[in-house]
Amino acid sequence: MNEVRALLIAAAQSKPAGAGQDAANALIALVAIFVATKLLGEIAQRFRQPTVLGELIAGVLLGGSVLGVVDPTDPVIATLAQLGVVVLLFEIGLETELAALIRVGRTATTVAVAGVALPLTLGYFAASALGLAQIPALVCGAALCATSVGISARVLSDLGWLDSNEGRVILGAAVIDDIIGLIILAVVAAVVAGAPLSIGSISRIAGVAVAFVALAVILGSLIAPPVFRVVERIRAAGALGLFGIAFAFLMAWLAQYFGSAMIVGAFAAGLVLFKLPQRQEIERSTTMVGHFLVPIFFASVGAAVNLRAVADPQALMVGAALVACGIVGKLLAGFAAWWFRGNKLLVGVGMVPRGEVGLIFAQMGLAAGAVSAGEYGALMLMVLVTTFVTPPGLVWVSRRSPGHRSTVRDLPGQGGVDDLVAGTRRE
Amino acid sequence: MNEVRALLIAAAQSKPAGAGQDAANALIALVAIFVATKLLGEIAQRFRQPTVLGELIAGVLLGGSVLGVVDPTDPVIATLAQLGVVVLLFEIGLETELAALIRVGRTATTVAVAGVALPLTLGYFAASALGLAQIPALVCGAALCATSVGISARVLSDLGWLDSNEGRVILGAAVIDDIIGLIILAVVAAVVAGAPLSIGSISRIAGVAVAFVALAVILGSLIAPPVFRVVERIRAAGALGLFGIAFAFLMAWLAQYFGSAMIVGAFAAGLVLFKLPQRQEIERSTTMVGHFLVPIFFASVGAAVNLRAVADPQALMVGAALVACGIVGKLLAGFAAWWFRGNKLLVGVGMVPRGEVGLIFAQMGLAAGAVSAGEYGALMLMVLVTTFVTPPGLVWVSRRSPGHRSTVRDLPGQGGVDDLVAGTRRE
């Protein structure tokens, strides 16, 4: 029996349509992810916490630290997780009115710039004060910069804040943060590799990233309407929804190709399709695919957390300092746009989570030998705490806010978080 | 700029949430698959051919023989393709009434056994007559056995035959074929590896495969209703649909684990959930995820075809002989159940495609050194022709049939091919 099964597995592994063991591993990991995220998400809701918190905890439990069922470095799971965050940002873009985003543009930019400068400075000096060398301290400061828009956006949507000025400021600032974060990532990578830094090369990266979003939105708005008018005439089932997702994937790929981030491209794709008459059907299909892919992303973010690396005392001290710098820096950033009349504390809290973006910096530093295992543990702790503290923090601030709305949740089969968007677009 | 981009790519590749370049490659391959399959599917429809024929041709064009955009051996694409065929068989199972399948059980079993024995015998002797050694001839004969249920089921559904006695016989026979095919695969693999063959080991593999389907359906029917009553109480969006897919994935994994095929488990999962009161919502979610995953499967089957390996004259001759044996053998099998009152020719034609199942045998033979590159090319040609000839063949037989129904197509957002199923379950 066992020899035969070994032969079968060998046969399956050698087959051209690949699969066999790969697919079997993916199947069981996905089953674990779907069941665990939904169950823990439900438990989180019963405790009046956002479902995403439960999904992240599900990921930690499934990851290498506890059960070891989900390996976020597995190429298949990692890619599905990336497709998940791309679909998530596309969904968010599909519900974001560009004009409203531009109205909060000055506020969002101020919050974003302050939210990069303050944590970077605070983190660098705190790490130096605790005895870290210049380059590890720089990596630590840099890891404090970027905002994980996925987690905040999901919590804001769960709480009914996505279509508010605060929601738009956080979203806009987080997207700008991602662009700045990519520039800093490139700069830090160059410093770590010992390359000379030139103002010229930094400006070029920055220019490309900003130009990408602007060009994508302008060109996309010209090209998408006629393309989707043609697509609408394709009679095959699901064609419209599939072309919407294909458009998001294409924009995400272009963003990555031009040196920006995939999620920036996906968000821009959503912004572009917001005005299409076919938006509702595109959104309905995207929501279903999102239900399938997005939990994989959140579970992967959770599974990437290594609880053991966090347990070292020195790591705990540096980590605690970084957590403090990260939270204080982002909270202050929320107040940087002093003229903004909304809930500044909510904006600050919404900027706190680092999630997968912080993990990219930490992992890059470790891979390049720029940070030690202990410093890596400290960065992990910072990412872990800032990510997990945000959902309950947002709930708490939201409940104290006079503009607080009752919790609105997605209805299955409907246009997802779209139900929250006010105005004439209500289905 | 280029150094910076290289650094960014290196950084992305080293990150724990994997992705970066992997995900970017997957994104652009998926964009190509979605756009090409839908466009060529539409063109096929305009020529009154089933859309799946266009999707297969899209795969050939995207594969290594022509454009080289889609690599079906890439682990991510291969796994997504496998998830696609799992979801496809789950959808088919969700629309298959077990009682109706059992009513045609004797006919389906007869067709399946004849459809294995005739092509195997014909293929083995034809290959031997053309000068092939014993083991390559055995591999060739074995590759002629299995039926690619995915392609026939999709075409039958496109043509409105899925809910007919002919459709059920083809489906049932194809599933039995898959079980027999797995046994033969294990046996041939053992012969190729030089292992001694015992009647005992063969019977054990056969017993496991048959017992799996029976046990899965019996146990599943007992466990699924209470589980889904609990799942229904989870308030998170899309939970029910996601649990349906998780159930299908779990059954597919179990089938693979116990030495059967993933698609057999997925089909059994659909059969089990057919009777649930929550079937409609599960089916709606599955259809949307299927629109996303199934084209990846069909494009991969097409992309695995290497047109260059087919061009050798000796390969062409052996290939032509295998095509003839494969088609004649399966057509005759359609008439083996002489008591069956339906369209026997339609059943025979429906059994013709080998698709990915034939490719597994060919690839296994090549990897084990049991067949030469030329013989591999011949097997490729057989797989190619039998797969591509089936959709127009079914259309032709279907039009000549007195029981022919008009073409019914899926409606976007509806329960997929479910629209074809008659009776009280119409939404």
HADDOCK unambig.tbl for C-alpha pairs under 7 A between the chains (distance, minus, plus):
assign (segid A and resid 1 and name CA) (segid B and resid 201 and name CA) 6.85 0.50 0.50
assign (segid A and resid 4 and name CA) (segid B and resid 186 and name CA) 6.12 0.50 0.50
assign (segid A and resid 5 and name CA) (segid B and resid 259 and name CA) 5.89 0.50 0.50
assign (segid A and resid 7 and name CA) (segid B and resid 186 and name CA) 6.63 0.50 0.50
assign (segid A and resid 7 and name CA) (segid B and resid 189 and name CA) 6.51 0.50 0.50
assign (segid A and resid 8 and name CA) (segid B and resid 186 and name CA) 5.97 0.50 0.50
assign (segid A and resid 11 and name CA) (segid B and resid 364 and name CA) 5.54 0.50 0.50
assign (segid A and resid 14 and name CA) (segid B and resid 363 and name CA) 6.71 0.50 0.50
assign (segid A and resid 14 and name CA) (segid B and resid 364 and name CA) 6.09 0.50 0.50
assign (segid A and resid 14 and name CA) (segid B and resid 367 and name CA) 6.60 0.50 0.50
assign (segid A and resid 15 and name CA) (segid B and resid 360 and name CA) 5.11 0.50 0.50
assign (segid A and resid 15 and name CA) (segid B and resid 363 and name CA) 5.27 0.50 0.50
assign (segid A and resid 15 and name CA) (segid B and resid 364 and name CA) 6.14 0.50 0.50
assign (segid A and resid 16 and name CA) (segid B and resid 72 and name CA) 6.79 0.50 0.50
assign (segid A and resid 16 and name CA) (segid B and resid 73 and name CA) 5.56 0.50 0.50
assign (segid A and resid 16 and name CA) (segid B and resid 304 and name CA) 6.57 0.50 0.50
assign (segid A and resid 16 and name CA) (segid B and resid 360 and name CA) 6.92 0.50 0.50
assign (segid A and resid 16 and name CA) (segid B and resid 363 and name CA) 6.32 0.50 0.50
assign (segid A and resid 17 and name CA) (segid B and resid 72 and name CA) 5.58 0.50 0.50
assign (segid A and resid 17 and name CA) (segid B and resid 73 and name CA) 5.72 0.50 0.50
assign (segid A and resid 17 and name CA) (segid B and resid 78 and name CA) 5.43 0.50 0.50
assign (segid A and resid 17 and name CA) (segid B and resid 300 and name CA) 6.83 0.50 0.50
assign (segid A and resid 17 and name CA) (segid B and resid 304 and name CA) 6.90 0.50 0.50
assign (segid A and resid 18 and name CA) (segid B and resid 73 and name CA) 5.07 0.50 0.50
assign (segid A and resid 18 and name CA) (segid B and resid 75 and name CA) 6.35 0.50 0.50
assign (segid A and resid 18 and name CA) (segid B and resid 78 and name CA) 4.98 0.50 0.50
assign (segid A and resid 19 and name CA) (segid B and resid 78 and name CA) 5.31 0.50 0.50
assign (segid A and resid 19 and name CA) (segid B and resid 79 and name CA) 5.14 0.50 0.50
assign (segid A and resid 19 and name CA) (segid B and resid 82 and name CA) 6.17 0.50 0.50
assign (segid A and resid 22 and name CA) (segid B and resid 79 and name CA) 6.50 0.50 0.50
assign (segid A and resid 23 and name CA) (segid B and resid 79 and name CA) 4.83 0.50 0.50
assign (segid A and resid 23 and name CA) (segid B and resid 82 and name CA) 6.35 0.50 0.50
assign (segid A and resid 24 and name CA) (segid B and resid 253 and name CA) 5.61 0.50 0.50
assign (segid A and resid 27 and name CA) (segid B and resid 249 and name CA) 5.52 0.50 0.50
assign (segid A and resid 27 and name CA) (segid B and resid 250 and name CA) 6.93 0.50 0.50
assign (segid A and resid 27 and name CA) (segid B and resid 253 and name CA) 6.27 0.50 0.50
assign (segid A and resid 28 and name CA) (segid B and resid 250 and name CA) 6.43 0.50 0.50
assign (segid A and resid 28 and name CA) (segid B and resid 253 and name CA) 6.47 0.50 0.50
assign (segid A and resid 31 and name CA) (segid B and resid 246 and name CA) 4.87 0.50 0.50
assign (segid A and resid 31 and name CA) (segid B and resid 249 and name CA) 6.43 0.50 0.50
assign (segid A and resid 31 and name CA) (segid B and resid 250 and name CA) 6.29 0.50 0.50
assign (segid A and resid 34 and name CA) (segid B and resid 242 and name CA) 6.67 0.50 0.50
assign (segid A and resid 34 and name CA) (segid B and resid 246 and name CA) 6.52 0.50 0.50
assign (segid A and resid 35 and name CA) (segid B and resid 243 and name CA) 6.88 0.50 0.50
assign (segid A and resid 38 and name CA) (segid B and resid 239 and name CA) 6.55 0.50 0.50
assign (segid A and resid 42 and name CA) (segid B and resid 234 and name CA) 6.24 0.50 0.50
assign (segid A and resid 42 and name CA) (segid B and resid 235 and name CA) 6.89 0.50 0.50
assign (segid A and resid 42 and name CA) (segid B and resid 236 and name CA) 6.52 0.50 0.50
assign (segid A and resid 72 and name CA) (segid B and resid 16 and name CA) 6.79 0.50 0.50
assign (segid A and resid 72 and name CA) (segid B and resid 17 and name CA) 5.66 0.50 0.50
assign (segid A and resid 73 and name CA) (segid B and resid 16 and name CA) 5.53 0.50 0.50
assign (segid A and resid 73 and name CA) (segid B and resid 17 and name CA) 5.79 0.50 0.50
assign (segid A and resid 73 and name CA) (segid B and resid 18 and name CA) 5.08 0.50 0.50
assign (segid A and resid 75 and name CA) (segid B and resid 18 and name CA) 6.36 0.50 0.50
assign (segid A and resid 75 and name CA) (segid B and resid 76 and name CA) 6.93 0.50 0.50
assign (segid A and resid 76 and name CA) (segid B and resid 75 and name CA) 6.92 0.50 0.50
assign (segid A and resid 76 and name CA) (segid B and resid 76 and name CA) 5.05 0.50 0.50
assign (segid A and resid 78 and name CA) (segid B and resid 17 and name CA) 5.45 0.50 0.50
assign (segid A and resid 78 and name CA) (segid B and resid 18 and name CA) 4.95 0.50 0.50
assign (segid A and resid 78 and name CA) (segid B and resid 19 and name CA) 5.31 0.50 0.50
assign (segid A and resid 79 and name CA) (segid B and resid 19 and name CA) 5.13 0.50 0.50
assign (segid A and resid 79 and name CA) (segid B and resid 22 and name CA) 6.52 0.50 0.50
assign (segid A and resid 79 and name CA) (segid B and resid 23 and name CA) 4.86 0.50 0.50
assign (segid A and resid 82 and name CA) (segid B and resid 19 and name CA) 6.21 0.50 0.50
assign (segid A and resid 82 and name CA) (segid B and resid 23 and name CA) 6.38 0.50 0.50
assign (segid A and resid 186 and name CA) (segid B and resid 4 and name CA) 6.20 0.50 0.50
assign (segid A and resid 186 and name CA) (segid B and resid 7 and name CA) 6.61 0.50 0.50
assign (segid A and resid 186 and name CA) (segid B and resid 8 and name CA) 5.94 0.50 0.50
assign (segid A and resid 189 and name CA) (segid B and resid 7 and name CA) 6.52 0.50 0.50
assign (segid A and resid 201 and name CA) (segid B and resid 1 and name CA) 6.82 0.50 0.50
assign (segid A and resid 234 and name CA) (segid B and resid 42 and name CA) 6.26 0.50 0.50
assign (segid A and resid 235 and name CA) (segid B and resid 42 and name CA) 6.93 0.50 0.50
assign (segid A and resid 236 and name CA) (segid B and resid 42 and name CA) 6.58 0.50 0.50
assign (segid A and resid 237 and name CA) (segid B and resid 410 and name CA) 5.59 0.50 0.50
assign (segid A and resid 237 and name CA) (segid B and resid 411 and name CA) 5.66 0.50 0.50
assign (segid A and resid 237 and name CA) (segid B and resid 412 and name CA) 4.70 0.50 0.50
assign (segid A and resid 238 and name CA) (segid B and resid 291 and name CA) 6.11 0.50 0.50
assign (segid A and resid 238 and name CA) (segid B and resid 412 and name CA) 4.98 0.50 0.50
assign (segid A and resid 239 and name CA) (segid B and resid 38 and name CA) 6.57 0.50 0.50
assign (segid A and resid 242 and name CA) (segid B and resid 34 and name CA) 6.69 0.50 0.50
assign (segid A and resid 242 and name CA) (segid B and resid 292 and name CA) 6.66 0.50 0.50
assign (segid A and resid 243 and name CA) (segid B and resid 35 and name CA) 6.89 0.50 0.50
assign (segid A and resid 246 and name CA) (segid B and resid 31 and name CA) 4.89 0.50 0.50
assign (segid A and resid 246 and name CA) (segid B and resid 34 and name CA) 6.53 0.50 0.50
assign (segid A and resid 249 and name CA) (segid B and resid 27 and name CA) 5.54 0.50 0.50
assign (segid A and resid 249 and name CA) (segid B and resid 31 and name CA) 6.44 0.50 0.50
assign (segid A and resid 250 and name CA) (segid B and resid 27 and name CA) 6.94 0.50 0.50
assign (segid A and resid 250 and name CA) (segid B and resid 28 and name CA) 6.44 0.50 0.50
assign (segid A and resid 250 and name CA) (segid B and resid 31 and name CA) 6.30 0.50 0.50
assign (segid A and resid 253 and name CA) (segid B and resid 24 and name CA) 5.59 0.50 0.50
assign (segid A and resid 253 and name CA) (segid B and resid 27 and name CA) 6.27 0.50 0.50
assign (segid A and resid 253 and name CA) (segid B and resid 28 and name CA) 6.48 0.50 0.50
assign (segid A and resid 259 and name CA) (segid B and resid 5 and name CA) 5.90 0.50 0.50
assign (segid A and resid 285 and name CA) (segid B and resid 288 and name CA) 6.19 0.50 0.50
assign (segid A and resid 288 and name CA) (segid B and resid 285 and name CA) 6.18 0.50 0.50
assign (segid A and resid 288 and name CA) (segid B and resid 288 and name CA) 6.12 0.50 0.50
assign (segid A and resid 288 and name CA) (segid B and resid 289 and name CA) 6.70 0.50 0.50
assign (segid A and resid 289 and name CA) (segid B and resid 288 and name CA) 6.68 0.50 0.50
assign (segid A and resid 289 and name CA) (segid B and resid 289 and name CA) 5.54 0.50 0.50
assign (segid A and resid 291 and name CA) (segid B and resid 238 and name CA) 6.09 0.50 0.50
assign (segid A and resid 292 and name CA) (segid B and resid 242 and name CA) 6.65 0.50 0.50
assign (segid A and resid 300 and name CA) (segid B and resid 17 and name CA) 6.85 0.50 0.50
assign (segid A and resid 304 and name CA) (segid B and resid 16 and name CA) 6.60 0.50 0.50
assign (segid A and resid 304 and name CA) (segid B and resid 17 and name CA) 6.94 0.50 0.50
assign (segid A and resid 360 and name CA) (segid B and resid 15 and name CA) 5.14 0.50 0.50
assign (segid A and resid 360 and name CA) (segid B and resid 16 and name CA) 6.89 0.50 0.50
assign (segid A and resid 363 and name CA) (segid B and resid 14 and name CA) 6.76 0.50 0.50
assign (segid A and resid 363 and name CA) (segid B and resid 15 and name CA) 5.29 0.50 0.50
assign (segid A and resid 363 and name CA) (segid B and resid 16 and name CA) 6.30 0.50 0.50
assign (segid A and resid 364 and name CA) (segid B and resid 11 and name CA) 5.60 0.50 0.50
assign (segid A and resid 364 and name CA) (segid B and resid 14 and name CA) 6.08 0.50 0.50
assign (segid A and resid 364 and name CA) (segid B and resid 15 and name CA) 6.11 0.50 0.50
assign (segid A and resid 367 and name CA) (segid B and resid 14 and name CA) 6.59 0.50 0.50
assign (segid A and resid 410 and name CA) (segid B and resid 237 and name CA) 5.58 0.50 0.50
assign (segid A and resid 411 and name CA) (segid B and resid 237 and name CA) 5.69 0.50 0.50
assign (segid A and resid 412 and name CA) (segid B and resid 237 and name CA) 4.75 0.50 0.50
assign (segid A and resid 412 and name CA) (segid B and resid 238 and name CA) 5.01 0.50 0.50
